């Protein structure tokens, strides 16, 4: 699934929204590849409600940026979360309904100031 920001940056994401896919996330994957083998730019978690979200790096094999979103606006990104920090908990600063995980630095500060929309 693709989505764009007004800065016209297209990113390819795998969408996860079932409890089991949310729990699994990118854990155990060697690189940013979707469950069906497609190269992706990120993993987009879609939750049924807005809440304070808690993520960790359990069983992660590469580093990430974790970005919290309220509707389609970025709240904040936790930059360069290290795979070695497997048990540290990363918490959204306010309720979020979407969370986007990408490779560190994939999204620029300009990207993070843009509103997202789905294609």
PyMOL commands that set and color helices and strands:
alter all, ss='L'
color gray80, all
select helices_A, chain A and resi 19-24+109-112
alter helices_A, ss='H'
color red, helices_A
select strands_A, chain A and resi 2-5+10-16+42-51+54-55+64-70+73-81+90-91+96-102+116-118
alter strands_A, ss='S'
color yellow, strands_A
deselect
rebuild
show_as cartoon
